[in-house]
Amino acid sequence: MTLVAGVDSSTQSVKIVVCDAETGEVVRSSRAPHPDGTEVSAAAWWDAYRKAADQPGLLDGVEAIAVGGQQHGMVTLDEDGALVRDALLWNDTRSARDAQDLVAELGGPQAFADATGTVPLASMTITKLRWLARSEPEVAKRVASVILPHDYLTWELGGRSFAPVTDRGDASGTCYFDPATNTYNDDLVRLAFGRLIDLPRVAAPSEVVGHTPDGIAIAAGTGDNMAAGLGLGLESGSAVVSLGTSGTAFTRSTTPTHEPTGTVAGFADATGAFLPLVCTLNGARNLVATADVLGVTLDELARLALTAEPGSGGLVFLPFLEGERTPSLPDAKGELVGMTLSNMKPANLARAAIEGVLWSLAYGVDVLRDQTGTISAITLTGGASQSEAVRRIATSVFGLPVVVTEAFESVAVGAARQAAWALTGNLPDWAVPVAGRYEATDADVSAADSLMERYTEVLGQHFDVPSFGH
């Protein structure tokens, strides 16, 4: 058996999986926590990786490894390769003003969409560069290069024996890299930072970029969403909907997107194609909040929801409890609309909460469809997808067939799949663990159309956002 390893270095923890290179079967795994916070020393990620990798026998027989890392984090190095300051993570919002300034200075959202495929938000690396130059100018003077979280771990894995490298997938999340031409935009770096800095070489998707001191081949690695796409075997014409604390929806496209409202991030994927993506801030925590209001467990919430009819008796739950990113409504509040004496029942409220969370992602899928063409199936994954109510209600919200994955480490497995590709020269066809398949009936399609029409009408009444056909 040929073994490969994949690393998921996320905000919360590092996960390592060891897989059979032919089948993708996970044969060993380990994990270790990361520090809390939105500003973390990159050295802490390497410490956590070493702790996880110290599990006896974990990497025995492994021939190749790759890292899937949290996107957008800004890791600053001086001319000697030492860390200049703690990394700012994707969820650090102090650069929100800088994002607005950069967009205005370049000439508006369309100019950024044309240049990089993505209109920057506070999460993107370019905004953090501007924040550093503006807020800590003396620190900024010491910066010789900027790399991303997965780049840093790849570099450490190789014992720093080669210069830092990245891949086009993760690079596409910086907003100073154009995935359509696979080149950095020096003018945008100057705009943000005031001068040029060294940036990591962009490796080919299946490239072996170096070896660990123990001789394990190191693949290029990628960002976490791109690795998840690999782990889930994403193909054009379908969309992955991941529902956890927050939510994402993304698809594979053979052509780049340049959506100007900032709703779609025009990322590259890890194979040489593109990964247009939308992200919502409010996922499963809406369900937790609703369960708390009703005084029930999440299992009881699911049971209640399945006793209600599609449409929740006319209740509309806008799931913006913490503002929202898709649609872009950072200051919005959640709303419960359409309450009557007849529909204000626990079952309707439970179902409306699930419908609202899934609707926000269906809205995102509509935006993706508007940019990329037909989307005819949904792969539902993430922690909340393990709820039977979420699974069954999904078909009547998306109006599409839904495949639900079992709980598995899609990012780490995707990184391992990339490692197998680099090792063998062929991208292996690994099976995705499926927990259930749910076909969309004519009634589901009708219910989805009705729900989308009602929600977008309410959305338009309360907020100024674009509407997309369902």
PAPA-956435 format. One line per 5 residues: number of its first residue (from 1); for each residue x negated, y, z negated of C-alpha. Coordinates in nm, 2 decimals, always signed. Example, Ala and Ser with C-alpha at 12.3 -4.5 7.8 and 13.67 -1.06 7.14 Angstrom:
<rs>
1) -1.23/-0.45/-0.78; -1.37/-0.11/-0.71
</rs>
This chain:
<rs>
1) +0.00/+0.00/+0.00; -0.13/+0.34/+0.10; -0.06/+0.60/-0.17; -0.02/+0.98/-0.14; +0.07/+1.24/-0.40
6) +0.28/+1.55/-0.40; +0.28/+1.84/-0.65; +0.57/+2.07/-0.73; +0.43/+2.37/-0.91; +0.76/+2.55/-1.00
11) +0.83/+2.84/-1.23; +0.91/+2.61/-1.52; +0.67/+2.32/-1.48; +0.44/+2.11/-1.26; +0.56/+1.77/-1.13
16) +0.34/+1.52/-0.97; +0.48/+1.22/-0.77; +0.28/+0.94/-0.62; +0.45/+0.78/-0.32; +0.41/+0.49/-0.08
21) +0.29/+0.67/+0.24; +0.50/+0.44/+0.46; +0.84/+0.44/+0.28; +0.83/+0.74/+0.05; +0.91/+0.53/-0.25
26) +0.80/+0.71/-0.57; +0.58/+0.46/-0.76; +0.45/+0.69/-1.04; +0.52/+1.04/-1.17; +0.42/+1.29/-1.44
31) +0.50/+1.65/-1.54; +0.38/+1.93/-1.77; +0.54/+2.26/-1.87; +0.44/+2.61/-1.75; +0.45/+2.92/-1.97
36) +0.77/+3.12/-1.98; +0.78/+3.47/-1.83; +0.77/+3.65/-1.50; +0.40/+3.74/-1.54; +0.17/+3.44/-1.59
41) -0.20/+3.36/-1.55; -0.26/+3.14/-1.25; -0.51/+2.95/-1.47; -0.21/+2.82/-1.67; -0.08/+2.64/-1.36
46) -0.41/+2.46/-1.32; -0.42/+2.37/-1.68; -0.07/+2.22/-1.66; -0.17/+2.03/-1.34; -0.47/+1.88/-1.52
51) -0.26/+1.79/-1.82; +0.00/+1.61/-1.59; -0.27/+1.44/-1.38; -0.45/+1.31/-1.70; -0.18/+1.04/-1.73
56) -0.38/+0.72/-1.72; -0.38/+0.57/-1.37; -0.15/+0.83/-1.22; -0.38/+0.91/-0.92; -0.54/+0.57/-0.89
61) -0.56/+0.47/-0.52; -0.42/+0.81/-0.40; -0.57/+0.90/-0.06; -0.41/+1.24/+0.01; -0.24/+1.51/-0.19
66) -0.05/+1.84/-0.11; +0.10/+2.11/-0.32; +0.45/+2.27/-0.29; +0.45/+2.59/-0.49; +0.69/+2.86/-0.61
71) +0.70/+3.12/-0.33; +0.61/+3.49/-0.33; +0.39/+3.50/-0.65; +0.10/+3.75/-0.62; -0.24/+3.60/-0.73
76) -0.52/+3.85/-0.73; -0.89/+3.77/-0.70; -1.20/+3.98/-0.73; -1.50/+3.95/-0.49; -1.64/+3.66/-0.70
81) -1.31/+3.47/-0.69; -1.22/+3.55/-1.05; -0.86/+3.63/-1.14; -0.81/+4.00/-1.17; -0.48/+4.00/-1.36
86) -0.18/+3.77/-1.44; +0.02/+3.67/-1.14; +0.36/+3.85/-1.08; +0.62/+3.58/-1.00; +0.90/+3.58/-0.76
91) +1.15/+3.66/-1.04; +0.96/+3.97/-1.16; +1.18/+4.26/-1.05; +0.96/+4.55/-1.15; +0.89/+4.62/-0.78
96) +1.25/+4.68/-0.67; +1.18/+5.05/-0.62; +0.87/+4.96/-0.41; +1.08/+4.73/-0.19; +1.32/+5.02/-0.11
101) +1.02/+5.26/-0.05; +0.85/+5.02/+0.19; +1.16/+4.96/+0.39; +1.22/+5.33/+0.42; +0.86/+5.41/+0.51
106) +0.85/+5.15/+0.79; +1.17/+5.29/+0.94; +1.45/+5.09/+0.80; +1.56/+4.73/+0.75; +1.56/+4.64/+1.12
111) +1.19/+4.75/+1.15; +1.09/+4.50/+0.88; +1.32/+4.23/+1.03; +1.15/+4.28/+1.37; +0.80/+4.27/+1.22
116) +0.82/+3.97/+0.98; +1.17/+3.82/+1.02; +1.25/+3.92/+0.66; +1.36/+4.25/+0.49; +1.17/+4.26/+0.16
121) +1.33/+4.24/-0.18; +1.16/+4.27/-0.51; +1.07/+3.90/-0.50; +0.85/+3.93/-0.20; +0.47/+3.96/-0.23
126) +0.44/+4.28/-0.03; +0.64/+4.47/-0.29; +0.42/+4.35/-0.57; +0.12/+4.47/-0.38; +0.27/+4.82/-0.36
131) +0.36/+4.80/-0.73; +0.01/+4.72/-0.82; -0.14/+4.99/-0.61; +0.10/+5.24/-0.75; +0.12/+5.14/-1.12
136) -0.23/+5.00/-1.19; -0.47/+5.17/-0.94; -0.78/+5.10/-1.14; -0.69/+4.73/-1.15; -0.61/+4.74/-0.78
141) -0.96/+4.87/-0.70; -1.10/+4.53/-0.83; -0.88/+4.32/-0.59; -1.07/+4.17/-0.31; -0.81/+3.91/-0.20
146) -0.46/+3.80/-0.26; -0.33/+3.45/-0.24; -0.01/+3.26/-0.33; +0.05/+3.01/-0.62; +0.03/+2.70/-0.40
151) -0.29/+2.84/-0.24; -0.45/+2.88/-0.58; -0.38/+2.52/-0.68; -0.50/+2.39/-0.35; -0.82/+2.58/-0.40
156) -0.87/+2.45/-0.75; -0.79/+2.09/-0.63; -1.08/+2.12/-0.39; -1.31/+2.24/-0.67; -1.33/+2.58/-0.49
161) -1.55/+2.41/-0.23; -1.37/+2.58/+0.05; -1.22/+2.93/+0.10; -0.86/+2.97/-0.01; -0.61/+2.85/+0.26
166) -0.23/+2.88/+0.29; +0.03/+2.76/+0.55; +0.27/+2.95/+0.77; +0.57/+2.84/+0.56; +0.45/+3.00/+0.23
171) +0.28/+3.29/+0.42; +0.61/+3.38/+0.57; +0.74/+3.47/+0.23; +0.49/+3.75/+0.18; +0.66/+4.00/+0.43
176) +0.32/+4.08/+0.57; +0.30/+3.77/+0.79; +0.49/+3.72/+1.12; +0.60/+3.36/+1.16; +0.69/+3.42/+1.52
181) +0.33/+3.49/+1.61; +0.16/+3.32/+1.31; -0.04/+3.63/+1.23; -0.09/+3.87/+0.94; +0.03/+4.22/+1.00
186) -0.26/+4.44/+0.89; -0.06/+4.76/+0.92; +0.19/+4.63/+0.66; -0.09/+4.54/+0.42; -0.23/+4.89/+0.45
191) +0.12/+5.03/+0.41; +0.17/+4.84/+0.09; -0.18/+4.85/-0.07; -0.35/+5.14/+0.10; -0.64/+4.92/+0.24
196) -0.70/+4.58/+0.38; -0.78/+4.29/+0.16; -0.89/+3.93/+0.23; -0.60/+3.69/+0.29; -0.61/+3.31/+0.31
201) -0.66/+3.13/+0.63; -0.34/+2.99/+0.77; -0.39/+2.61/+0.81; -0.20/+2.39/+1.06; +0.09/+2.19/+0.92
206) -0.08/+1.85/+0.93; -0.43/+1.97/+0.86; -0.67/+1.82/+0.60; -0.82/+2.14/+0.45; -1.07/+1.97/+0.22
211) -1.12/+1.70/-0.04; -1.10/+1.68/-0.42; -1.43/+1.61/-0.60; -1.30/+1.25/-0.62; -1.26/+1.23/-0.24
216) -0.88/+1.27/-0.21; -0.79/+1.44/+0.12; -0.60/+1.77/+0.05; -0.33/+1.88/+0.29; -0.24/+2.24/+0.35
221) +0.06/+2.25/+0.11; +0.35/+2.49/+0.15; +0.61/+2.69/-0.04; +0.87/+2.51/-0.25; +1.17/+2.56/-0.01
226) +0.96/+2.44/+0.28; +0.85/+2.13/+0.09; +1.21/+2.07/-0.01; +1.31/+2.08/+0.36; +1.04/+1.81/+0.42
231) +1.16/+1.60/+0.13; +1.52/+1.62/+0.24; +1.44/+1.54/+0.61; +1.61/+1.86/+0.72; +1.71/+1.87/+1.09
236) +1.86/+2.15/+1.31; +2.23/+2.16/+1.31; +2.27/+2.08/+0.94; +2.21/+2.29/+0.63; +2.08/+2.21/+0.28
241) +2.28/+2.36/+0.00; +2.09/+2.34/-0.33; +2.30/+2.42/-0.64; +2.11/+2.47/-0.96; +2.09/+2.77/-1.19
246) +2.08/+2.97/-0.87; +2.16/+2.85/-0.52; +2.00/+2.83/-0.18; +2.12/+2.74/+0.16; +1.88/+2.69/+0.45
251) +1.86/+2.53/+0.79; +1.59/+2.43/+1.04; +1.57/+2.64/+1.36; +1.34/+2.62/+1.66; +1.35/+3.00/+1.70
256) +1.28/+3.28/+1.46; +1.55/+3.49/+1.30; +1.54/+3.87/+1.26; +1.85/+3.94/+1.04; +1.85/+4.31/+0.94
261) +2.07/+4.32/+0.63; +1.83/+4.12/+0.42; +2.08/+3.84/+0.37; +1.87/+3.59/+0.57; +1.50/+3.54/+0.49
266) +1.34/+3.45/+0.82; +1.09/+3.20/+0.68; +0.88/+2.95/+0.87; +0.91/+2.58/+0.77; +0.63/+2.33/+0.71
271) +0.64/+2.17/+1.05; +0.58/+2.45/+1.30; +0.95/+2.55/+1.32; +1.15/+2.80/+1.12; +1.35/+2.79/+0.79
276) +1.61/+3.07/+0.77; +1.73/+3.08/+0.42; +1.98/+3.26/+0.20; +1.96/+3.27/-0.18; +2.23/+3.33/-0.44
281) +2.16/+3.43/-0.80; +2.47/+3.28/-0.96; +2.50/+2.90/-0.94; +2.57/+2.65/-1.22; +2.56/+2.91/-1.49
286) +2.90/+3.03/-1.37; +3.03/+2.68/-1.45; +2.87/+2.68/-1.79; +3.02/+3.02/-1.87; +3.37/+2.90/-1.76
291) +3.34/+2.59/-1.96; +3.25/+2.80/-2.26; +3.55/+3.03/-2.21; +3.78/+2.72/-2.19; +3.61/+2.56/-2.49
296) +3.53/+2.24/-2.30; +3.23/+2.04/-2.19; +3.11/+2.05/-1.83; +3.25/+1.69/-1.78; +3.59/+1.82/-1.91
301) +3.56/+2.12/-1.68; +3.51/+1.88/-1.38; +3.81/+1.67/-1.49; +4.03/+1.98/-1.52; +3.92/+2.11/-1.18
306) +4.01/+1.79/-1.00; +4.37/+1.81/-1.13; +4.42/+2.15/-0.96; +4.52/+2.19/-0.59; +4.28/+2.34/-0.34
311) +4.29/+2.72/-0.36; +4.35/+2.71/-0.74; +4.70/+2.85/-0.71; +4.57/+3.17/-0.56; +4.30/+3.25/-0.82
316) +3.99/+3.40/-0.67; +3.67/+3.38/-0.88; +3.40/+3.61/-0.75; +3.09/+3.45/-0.91; +2.87/+3.76/-0.96
321) +2.81/+3.74/-1.33; +2.45/+3.86/-1.29; +2.48/+4.07/-0.98; +2.42/+3.90/-0.65; +2.16/+3.86/-0.37
326) +2.38/+3.70/-0.10; +2.57/+3.91/-0.03; +2.33/+4.18/-0.15; +2.52/+4.32/-0.45; +2.26/+4.37/-0.73
331) +2.49/+4.58/-0.95; +2.81/+4.37/-0.90; +3.00/+4.21/-1.18; +3.20/+3.89/-1.16; +3.58/+3.92/-1.11
336) +3.89/+3.70/-1.14; +4.15/+3.82/-0.89; +4.51/+3.72/-0.83; +4.62/+3.62/-1.18; +4.98/+3.54/-1.23
341) +5.19/+3.38/-1.50; +5.22/+3.07/-1.29; +4.85/+3.02/-1.20; +4.67/+3.12/-1.52; +4.62/+2.76/-1.62
346) +4.29/+2.59/-1.74; +4.29/+2.36/-1.44; +4.32/+2.65/-1.19; +4.05/+2.85/-1.37; +3.82/+2.54/-1.38
351) +3.87/+2.48/-1.00; +3.84/+2.85/-0.92; +3.50/+2.87/-1.08; +3.37/+2.57/-0.88; +3.53/+2.71/-0.56
356) +3.38/+3.05/-0.62; +3.03/+2.92/-0.66; +3.06/+2.70/-0.36; +3.22/+2.98/-0.16; +2.92/+3.20/-0.22
361) +2.70/+2.94/-0.06; +2.95/+2.87/+0.22; +2.93/+3.25/+0.29; +2.56/+3.20/+0.31; +2.60/+2.91/+0.55
366) +2.82/+3.14/+0.77; +2.54/+3.40/+0.78; +2.30/+3.12/+0.88; +2.54/+3.00/+1.15; +2.57/+3.35/+1.28
371) +2.19/+3.36/+1.32; +2.11/+3.01/+1.43; +2.42/+2.85/+1.59; +2.61/+2.54/+1.51; +2.59/+2.39/+1.16
376) +2.80/+2.08/+1.15; +2.70/+1.91/+0.82; +2.59/+1.99/+0.47; +2.34/+1.81/+0.25; +2.42/+1.90/-0.11
381) +2.15/+1.87/-0.37; +2.04/+2.02/-0.70; +2.15/+1.96/-1.06; +2.51/+2.08/-1.02; +2.57/+1.85/-0.72
386) +2.57/+1.56/-0.96; +2.92/+1.67/-1.08; +3.19/+1.47/-0.91; +3.42/+1.77/-0.90; +3.15/+1.98/-0.72
391) +3.11/+1.70/-0.47; +3.48/+1.65/-0.40; +3.56/+2.02/-0.39; +3.27/+2.09/-0.15; +3.44/+1.95/+0.15
396) +3.74/+2.17/+0.11; +3.52/+2.48/+0.07; +3.27/+2.41/+0.35; +3.52/+2.23/+0.58; +3.23/+2.01/+0.68
401) +3.11/+1.66/+0.60; +2.90/+1.66/+0.29; +2.61/+1.42/+0.20; +2.51/+1.44/-0.17; +2.16/+1.33/-0.26
406) +2.07/+1.15/-0.57; +1.87/+1.35/-0.83; +1.51/+1.34/-0.71; +1.21/+1.56/-0.69; +1.26/+1.69/-0.33
411) +0.98/+1.95/-0.35; +0.72/+1.71/-0.48; +0.83/+1.43/-0.24; +0.82/+1.68/+0.05; +0.46/+1.77/-0.05
416) +0.37/+1.40/-0.06; +0.53/+1.36/+0.29; +0.31/+1.64/+0.42; +0.01/+1.47/+0.26; +0.10/+1.14/+0.44
421) +0.12/+1.34/+0.76; -0.22/+1.49/+0.72; -0.37/+1.15/+0.62; -0.22/+0.95/+0.91; -0.16/+1.21/+1.18
426) +0.21/+1.12/+1.20; +0.50/+1.27/+1.00; +0.66/+0.97/+0.84; +1.03/+0.90/+0.85; +1.12/+0.87/+0.48
431) +1.47/+0.79/+0.37; +1.65/+1.04/+0.15; +1.82/+0.89/-0.16; +2.20/+0.94/-0.10; +2.45/+0.93/-0.39
436) +2.76/+0.98/-0.18; +2.91/+1.08/+0.16; +3.23/+1.28/+0.18; +3.41/+1.33/+0.51; +3.60/+1.65/+0.57
441) +3.97/+1.58/+0.65; +4.19/+1.81/+0.85; +4.34/+1.92/+0.52; +3.99/+2.01/+0.40; +3.91/+2.21/+0.71
446) +4.24/+2.40/+0.67; +4.18/+2.46/+0.30; +3.82/+2.59/+0.37; +3.95/+2.83/+0.63; +4.22/+2.96/+0.40
451) +3.97/+2.99/+0.11; +3.71/+3.18/+0.32; +3.98/+3.41/+0.45; +4.11/+3.49/+0.10; +3.77/+3.53/-0.05
456) +3.63/+3.75/+0.22; +3.94/+3.97/+0.20; +3.89/+4.01/-0.17; +3.52/+4.07/-0.12; +3.59/+4.34/+0.14
461) +3.84/+4.51/-0.09; +3.59/+4.53/-0.37; +3.25/+4.56/-0.20; +3.11/+4.70/+0.13; +2.96/+4.38/+0.29
466) +2.96/+4.23/+0.63; +3.21/+3.95/+0.72; +3.11/+3.64/+0.91; +3.34/+3.40/+1.09; +3.40/+3.06/+0.93
</rs>
